[in-house]
Amino acid sequence: MGKVYTQLGLLIIRLQGTHDGGENRVFEILWKTRVPPKVQVLGWRLFLDKLPTKTKLLARGTYLQHSLCEFCLECEETIEHLFISCKES
């Protein structure tokens, strides 16, 4: 699983600085980057803010015991927390 996140990191680095070209430029780079399709789909869903985090599942009415991140159990599980600020993920 570490290899997927390394490739996702590469993809994110390639996508940085593409804000000037708009959403179409981001998707163009995303689909042309030479990473496995599952990494492309993860990046696509990440960019569109469509990953099923605990906070999103709770907002949709899904029953969960808590909304804390399963890795650190300190913060609510959001995309930003999982991919940027969590010390454990």
QUILIN-V513320 format. One record per backbone hydrogen bond with DSSP energy under -1.0 kcal/mol. CO is the residue of the C=O (numbers start at 0). NH is the residue of the N-H. Records with the same first field share a line. If there is no record, write none. Layout:
CO->NH, NH
This chain:
0->4
1->5
2->6
3->7
4->8
5->9
6->10
7->11
8->12
9->13
10->14
11->15
14->17
21->25
22->26
23->27
24->28
25->29
26->30
27->31
28->32
32->34
35->38, 39
36->40
37->41
38->42
39->43
40->44
41->45
42->46
43->47
44->49
45->48
50->52
52->56
53->57
54->58
55->59
56->61
57->60
66->76
68->72
74->68
75->77
76->54
77->81
78->82
79->83, 84
80->85
